[in-house]
Amino acid sequence: MKVLKHLYDNNRKWALNRTDTDPEFFSRLAHQQAPGYLWIGCSDSRVPANEIVGLLPGELFVHRNVANLVVENDLNCLSVVQYAVDVLKVKHIIVCGHYGCGGVKAVLDNAQVGLADNWLKNLKSVKEQFSDELLNVSDETGRFNKLCELNVIEQVMNVCNNDIVDSAWKRNQSISVHGWIYDIKDGLLQDLDVCISKPGEIETLGTNAIKKILS
């Protein structure tokens, strides 16, 4: 008996159901990958990227890490961005955080979770930057939610200020970078009103989005 037999069984049922509804589905996937979107999200198991936006395999290029961070020395994330932009020619990059994020909560509470603490140092700077504004939020849930939102905007800015995206814009490649957040409680996405499509929009739209969050 195979280990995790139920997962093998689920896989075979899924593949059979897919070919029943679309006999050419896997043959198309095998011949090309042409997603229009790059999704940068959290590793949280409750946030399945393809499912919550209703896209099929092959339609969404995905990178996930703890707290959906885009860090300048993270070769994993940057390699995904570079491949998506330069090879796949995606037109949209979506940075999607979520409420109830464990990584954000650990930073907010100054909690230690282990090896991931080193990774989450990249998020602490966001908390420190807006520490006064966060302290002015009276309830804990409100502070938590705002830090989740502010983190998304910060990562959108990191994507936009990266040489990969900047170079693409300079050669007139069409790319828009979006900041979204997902609510696990109802399964709905919220647009954080930051969609940047050229370098000249970065500062203004980023600042406006932050002001709206903190208002």
Secondary structure as UniProt FT lines:
FT   TURN            3..4
FT   HELIX           5..21
FT   TURN            23..24
FT   HELIX           25..31
FT   STRAND          37..42
FT   TURN            45..46
FT   HELIX           49..52
FT   TURN            53..54
FT   TURN            57..58
FT   STRAND          60..65
FT   TURN            66..67
FT   TURN            72..73
FT   HELIX           75..82
FT   HELIX           83..87
FT   STRAND          92..98
FT   TURN            99..100
FT   HELIX           102..108
FT   TURN            109..110
FT   HELIX           116..129
FT   HELIX           131..135
FT   HELIX           140..160
FT   HELIX           163..170
FT   TURN            171..172
FT   STRAND          176..183
FT   TURN            184..187
FT   STRAND          188..196
FT   HELIX           199..201
FT   HELIX           202..214
//
